[in-house]
Amino acid sequence: MKQLTLIQETLHTQEQALRELETRHEELQARLEELQGYAATKDITLQVRQKKKNVLEVVLQVALESKEEWDRGPLQLQVDADATLVLLEQLRPERIPINRKG
């Protein structure tokens, strides 16, 4: 009888330990799911930020190219003005000096 009582106590202790382990397992499973959701949110956030970074890099490149174009504008105007002056000089009739006799 004493041996039966000892076996029952051992069984009861093991069942209690099993329930505690199952409870801990459920808590850890819930925490794992929470962390996986958090990680997925972080991944999405990182993807969005990477896409925004890519867009900003393209915008910056376009802005730099526009600035270079804008900076070349005045120089090109000067070159064009000089070329126009040269053409006008070439198109003017030669001036023949007039001798006035009095």
C-alpha positions in Angstrom: 0.0 0.0 0.0 2.8 2.3 0.9 4.3 1.7 -2.6 1.0 2.5 -4.3 0.8 5.8 -2.3 4.4 6.7 -3.4 3.5 5.9 -7.0 0.4 8.1 -6.8 2.4 11.0 -5.3 5.0 10.6 -8.0 2.3 10.5 -10.7 0.6 13.6 -9.2 3.9 15.5 -9.1 4.7 14.6 -12.7 1.2 15.6 -13.8 1.6 18.9 -12.0 5.0 19.5 -13.6 3.6 18.6 -17.0 0.8 21.2 -16.6 3.3 23.8 -15.6 5.4 22.9 -18.6 2.3 23.1 -20.9 1.5 26.5 -19.4 5.0 27.7 -19.9 5.0 26.4 -23.5 1.7 28.3 -24.2 3.2 31.5 -22.8 6.4 31.1 -24.9 4.3 30.3 -28.0 2.3 33.4 -27.5 5.5 35.5 -27.0 7.0 33.9 -30.1 4.0 34.9 -32.1 4.1 38.4 -30.7 7.8 38.7 -31.6 7.2 37.2 -35.1 4.5 39.9 -35.7 6.9 42.5 -34.4 9.7 41.3 -36.7 7.3 41.2 -39.7 6.3 44.8 -38.9 10.0 45.8 -38.8 10.6 44.0 -42.1 7.8 46.0 -43.7 9.0 49.2 -42.1 12.5 48.5 -43.4 11.2 47.8 -46.9 9.2 51.0 -47.0 12.2 53.0 -45.8 14.4 51.4 -48.4 11.9 52.3 -51.1 11.7 55.9 -49.8 15.5 56.0 -49.8 15.6 54.8 -53.4 13.0 57.5 -54.4 14.9 60.2 -52.7 18.2 59.1 -54.4 16.4 59.4 -57.8 15.0 62.8 -56.9 18.4 64.0 -55.7 20.0 62.8 -58.9 17.4 64.6 -61.0 17.9 67.7 -58.9 21.6 67.6 -59.4 21.3 67.1 -63.1 18.8 70.0 -63.2 21.2 72.2 -61.3 24.0 71.3 -63.7 21.7 72.2 -66.6 20.7 75.5 -64.9 24.4 76.3 -64.2 25.2 75.7 -67.9 22.4 78.1 -69.0 24.2 81.4 -68.4 27.4 80.1 -69.9 25.5 78.9 -73.0 23.8 82.2 -73.3 27.1 84.0 -73.3 28.5 81.6 -75.9 25.4 82.1 -78.0 25.6 85.9 -77.6 29.2 85.9 -78.7 28.4 83.8 -81.7 25.6 86.1 -82.7 27.9 89.1 -82.4 30.4 87.4 -84.7 27.6 86.6 -87.2 26.3 90.2 -87.1 29.8 91.5 -87.7 30.2 89.2 -90.7 26.8 90.3 -92.1 27.4 94.0 -91.9 28.4 95.6 -95.1 31.9 96.9 -95.1 32.0 100.5 -94.5 33.7 102.4 -97.2 35.2 105.7 -96.0 33.7 108.7 -97.8 36.1 111.5 -98.8 34.4 114.8 -98.5 35.8 117.4 -100.7 34.8 120.8 -99.7 
